[in-house]
Amino acid sequence: MPQPAFDMLRALAIGSQALGLMLIITLETMMGDAARPWQGVVLACMVTAALAIALVRLYRRNRLRKRQAQRLADHDDD
């Protein structure tokens, strides 16, 4: 099955990671060592977003597999 031209989940994953990295660098630049706890919070948010996106991707893939299996089963019944 061909992939769609634009994968929204991939774009969201890349965007969230890029935003998080920029925020971590900006915090370090502006706050110095005082930024460490906030950088940890940003990193935790980045990991949470990545896990959520991975779960959505897994859910969609499994749903697609179920549909394909159902179509195959329906076609075999005919």
Secondary structure, 3 states (H helix, E strand, C coil): CCCCCCCHHHHHHHHHHHHHHHHHHHHHHHHHHHHHHHHHHHHHHHHHHHHHHHHHHHHHHHHHHHHHHHHHHHHHHC
